[in-house]
Amino acid sequence: MTCKDGMVFVSRYPIDVERTRVFDDFTASDYEHYMKNKPDDDLDPVGWFSLDNERHVVIPVEHRSAKYVLVKLIRSELEVDNIDIQYLGFVGYSGARSFANARLC
C-alpha cells in the first residue's frame, strides 16, 4: 500500500498529535478552504500532498521557523490500516538564517 494524501505540520513546540485529529478526514478541497480562512495558529498545517506512482515528489510548504515536524498520513490507496513510506527528507537551515518577508527602513 502507498500513501495517497497527507499534511505537513511544523512548530517551534512539540506537536500534540491529538490536536491534529480534526484534520483526519480532510480532502484537498477541505485543505484549500481551511487555508483561506485559517486562524494564524501554530497548529495550522504548512503543506498538503497527494501522491501518485511518481518515485520522487517535492512538496512546497509555507515558510515557518520550527524545531518539530509532523507528517500526517491521511489515507492510503486502498482501505487498509498500513501505509508504507520509504523515505522522508527535509531541507532547511539551523538557526535564524532566512525570513519569508523582510523590510529595511
BELTA-V448480 format. One record per backbone hydrogen bond with DSSP energy under -0.5 kcal/mol. NH is the residue of the N-H (numbers start at 0). CO is the residue of the C=O. If there is no record, write none. Layout:
[[NH CO] [NH CO]]
//
This chain:
[[2 83] [3 74] [4 74] [5 48] [6 71] [7 46] [8 69] [10 67] [15 13] [16 14] [18 15] [19 15] [19 16] [20 17] [21 18] [22 19] [23 20] [25 22] [30 26] [31 27] [32 28] [33 29] [34 30] [35 31] [36 32] [40 38] [43 40] [45 7] [46 7] [48 5] [50 3] [58 56] [59 57] [61 45] [66 10] [67 10] [69 8] [71 6] [71 69] [72 70] [73 4] [73 71] [74 4] [76 1] [79 77] [83 0] [94 92] [96 94]]
//
